[in-house]
Each structure stands twice: as structure tokens, then as C-alpha cells.
Amino acid sequence: MNIMYLLPCSCARTIPVHLRQAGEIVTCECGNSIEVPTLSGLKRLEYVKETAIPKKIQHQWTLGHALIFVGGLLIIAGVIVGGLLLWHGPSDPYANFTPEGMQNLAKNLTPIGSLQLWKRLERSGLEHHKRWDEIDFEDKQAGHQFLWWVWALIPITGIALVAAGIIVLNLKKKKPVMAARA
């Protein structure tokens, strides 16, 4: 454990200093500049163990913190929406296929539904021999897949923002601190 010496100020406060600060000038909270005594002068001052001195905790919201926060929100949103897209995907029309069900569907087809069926058949061509419900399912599946890829970009962007935030925070920690000298 490091020992810190308590340098008295004229305002009745004490400033904790290390041996390595001998001969430097430090500034008290009141604004007074005080010269730290030499090594032999420091040994005559009151001392404490470094862990006994309460350190001021500065809570500062930086760009790195903001990037990590926004990235985390994007990751959470992307995972939730991606899960919903997987849960509520288009259903296969042949999963519960029965000929009677198809006949009832054809009998209950409205004029607008008939027109939509005609347009789908015209678009895919009759040579494919695909039924209108197959084409409808493929259209829904393609739209769903497009939504999935769009939403997949959101958590990927979130991961990139979190990584950028971590890099920004680490770069900030590595900046050299200059000690004040007389």
C-alpha cells in the first residue's frame, strides 16, 4: 500500500500527496498553490494509507458512454423485433392443406380476389403451374425475408456502436496526465 502525506493548507484543508510529488506545486480546492516539501520535509507531515483517503468519483457522460448506450438499445431492439419476425413469419399454405378447404376457398373468392389471383398468375406465368396460394406464400415469404435483413442490420449497427464506444473510452484512459511543475 502506498503512503500519502497530508499537506496542510491555510484554509485548514489537507491535500494528500505522494513521495513522488516532492518539490512540485499542488493546488488546493480553495485555489491556493502550495509547494510540496522535499522528501525529508514530507517525512515530518502526518500520513495515511492511500486506501483511507476518499477519492472523488466523477460521473461524466462522454461520447463513449453515449455510443455504448445507443448501441445497447439498438441491439435490444433488433433482438426483440427479430424474434417477433421469426415468431410471426408467413405460414405455409400447404401445412393444413385439404382438397375440401381449397374448394371452399375457390367458391368464396371475391371479384377483387379473383382479379388479384389473375394478376399474380399473369406475373408468374402459367407455365410455372404454380397455384395462386403458392405465389401468395412466396410473396409473403420474400417480404418477410426483406424485413428480416433490414432488422438484422439494426443489432449489427448496435454492436458496431458499442465497439466504437469501448474504443473511445479506452483511448481516453490512455491519454498521458501532465503533472504541474514549478
C-alpha positions as CSV (number, residue, x, y, z in Angstrom):
1,M,0.0,0.0,0.0
2,N,1.2,3.5,-0.8
3,I,1.5,6.0,1.9
4,M,0.2,9.5,1.3
5,Y,1.2,12.6,3.2
6,L,-1.3,15.2,4.2
7,L,-0.1,18.6,3.2
8,P,-1.8,21.4,5.2
9,C,-3.3,24.4,3.5
10,S,-4.0,27.9,5.0
11,C,-7.7,27.2,4.6
12,A,-7.5,24.3,7.1
13,R,-7.8,21.6,4.5
14,T,-5.2,18.9,3.8
15,I,-4.1,17.8,0.4
16,P,-3.0,14.2,0.0
17,V,0.4,13.9,-1.8
18,H,2.8,11.1,-2.7
19,L,6.5,11.0,-2.2
20,R,7.0,11.3,-6.0
21,Q,5.4,14.8,-5.8
22,A,8.2,16.2,-3.6
23,G,9.1,19.6,-4.9
24,E,6.0,20.1,-7.1
25,I,3.4,22.7,-6.7
26,V,-0.2,21.5,-6.0
27,T,-3.4,23.4,-5.9
28,C,-5.9,23.1,-3.0
29,E,-9.7,23.1,-3.6
30,C,-9.7,26.7,-2.2
31,G,-7.4,27.8,-5.1
32,N,-4.1,28.2,-3.1
33,S,-1.0,26.9,-4.7
34,I,1.2,25.1,-2.2
35,E,4.8,23.8,-2.8
36,V,5.2,20.2,-1.7
37,P,8.2,19.9,0.6
38,T,11.3,17.8,-0.2
39,L,11.5,14.2,0.8
40,S,12.8,14.9,4.3
41,G,10.1,17.6,4.8
42,L,7.3,15.2,3.7
43,K,8.5,12.6,6.3
44,R,7.6,15.2,9.1
45,L,4.0,15.5,7.9
46,E,1.1,13.4,9.0
47,Y,0.5,10.4,6.8
48,V,-2.3,7.9,6.0
49,K,-2.6,4.8,3.9
50,E,-3.8,5.6,0.4
51,T,-7.0,3.5,0.7
52,A,-8.1,5.5,3.8
53,I,-8.4,8.7,1.6
54,P,-11.8,9.0,0.0
55,K,-11.5,9.7,-3.7
56,K,-13.9,11.9,-5.5
57,I,-15.9,10.0,-8.0
58,Q,-16.6,12.0,-11.2
59,H,-19.5,10.8,-13.1
60,Q,-19.1,12.2,-16.6
61,W,-21.2,11.2,-19.6
62,T,-18.9,11.0,-22.5
63,L,-19.2,10.2,-26.2
64,G,-18.0,6.7,-25.5
65,H,-20.8,6.2,-22.9
66,A,-23.4,7.5,-25.3
67,L,-22.2,5.2,-28.1
68,I,-22.4,2.2,-25.8
69,F,-25.9,3.2,-24.6
70,V,-27.3,3.8,-28.1
71,G,-25.6,0.6,-29.4
72,G,-27.1,-1.4,-26.5
73,L,-30.6,-0.1,-27.2
74,L,-30.2,-1.0,-30.9
75,I,-29.1,-4.5,-30.0
76,I,-32.0,-5.0,-27.7
77,A,-34.5,-3.6,-30.2
78,G,-33.0,-5.7,-33.0
79,V,-33.2,-8.9,-31.0
80,I,-36.8,-8.2,-29.9
81,V,-38.0,-7.3,-33.4
82,G,-36.0,-10.2,-34.9
83,G,-37.6,-12.6,-32.5
84,L,-41.1,-11.2,-33.4
85,L,-40.3,-11.6,-37.1
86,L,-39.3,-15.2,-36.6
87,W,-42.3,-15.9,-34.4
88,H,-44.9,-14.3,-36.8
89,G,-43.5,-15.4,-40.1
90,P,-45.7,-16.3,-43.0
91,S,-47.3,-19.7,-42.7
92,D,-47.1,-22.4,-45.4
93,P,-50.4,-22.7,-47.2
94,Y,-49.9,-26.5,-47.5
95,A,-49.4,-27.1,-43.9
96,N,-53.1,-27.8,-43.3
97,F,-54.0,-28.5,-47.0
98,T,-57.2,-30.4,-47.7
99,P,-58.9,-30.5,-51.1
100,E,-62.2,-29.5,-49.5
101,G,-60.6,-26.5,-48.0
102,M,-59.3,-25.4,-51.4
103,Q,-62.7,-25.9,-53.0
104,N,-64.4,-23.7,-50.3
105,L,-61.7,-21.1,-50.8
106,A,-62.3,-21.0,-54.6
107,K,-66.1,-20.8,-54.1
108,N,-65.7,-17.9,-51.6
109,L,-63.3,-15.9,-53.8
110,T,-64.5,-12.3,-54.3
111,P,-64.3,-10.4,-57.6
112,I,-61.3,-8.4,-56.2
113,G,-59.7,-11.6,-55.0
114,S,-60.2,-13.1,-58.5
115,L,-58.5,-10.0,-60.0
116,Q,-55.6,-10.3,-57.6
117,L,-55.2,-14.0,-58.4
118,W,-55.3,-13.2,-62.1
119,K,-52.5,-10.6,-61.7
120,R,-50.4,-13.0,-59.7
121,L,-50.8,-15.7,-62.3
122,E,-50.1,-13.2,-65.1
123,R,-46.9,-12.1,-63.3
124,S,-45.6,-15.6,-62.7
125,G,-46.8,-17.1,-65.9
126,L,-49.0,-20.1,-66.4
127,E,-46.1,-22.3,-67.5
128,H,-44.8,-22.5,-63.9
129,H,-48.0,-24.3,-62.9
130,K,-48.0,-22.5,-59.5
131,R,-51.3,-22.0,-57.8
132,W,-52.3,-18.6,-56.6
133,D,-51.8,-19.6,-52.9
134,E,-48.2,-20.7,-53.6
135,I,-47.5,-17.4,-55.3
136,D,-49.1,-15.5,-52.4
137,F,-47.0,-17.5,-49.9
138,E,-43.8,-16.8,-51.9
139,D,-44.6,-13.1,-52.0
140,K,-45.2,-13.0,-48.2
141,Q,-42.0,-15.0,-47.7
142,A,-40.0,-12.6,-49.8
143,G,-41.4,-9.6,-48.0
144,H,-40.7,-11.2,-44.6
145,Q,-37.2,-12.1,-45.6
146,F,-36.6,-8.5,-46.7
147,L,-37.8,-7.3,-43.3
148,W,-35.6,-9.8,-41.5
149,W,-32.5,-8.5,-43.4
150,V,-33.4,-4.8,-42.6
151,W,-33.9,-5.6,-38.9
152,A,-30.7,-7.7,-38.9
153,L,-28.8,-4.5,-39.7
154,I,-30.1,-2.8,-36.5
155,P,-28.3,-5.1,-34.0
156,I,-25.2,-5.2,-36.2
157,T,-25.2,-1.4,-36.1
158,G,-25.6,-1.6,-32.3
159,I,-22.7,-3.9,-32.0
160,A,-20.5,-1.5,-34.1
161,L,-21.6,1.4,-31.9
162,V,-20.8,-0.5,-28.7
163,A,-17.4,-1.4,-30.1
164,A,-16.7,2.2,-31.1
165,G,-17.8,3.4,-27.6
166,I,-15.4,1.0,-25.9
167,I,-12.6,2.2,-28.2
168,V,-13.3,5.8,-27.4
169,L,-13.3,5.1,-23.7
170,N,-10.1,3.2,-23.9
171,L,-8.4,5.9,-25.9
172,K,-9.5,8.5,-23.3
173,K,-8.0,6.4,-20.5
174,K,-4.6,6.1,-22.3
175,K,-4.1,9.9,-22.6
176,P,-1.0,11.0,-20.5
177,V,-1.6,13.1,-17.5
178,M,0.7,16.0,-17.1
179,A,1.8,16.9,-13.5
180,A,2.0,20.6,-12.7
181,R,5.6,21.7,-12.0
182,A,7.0,24.9,-10.7
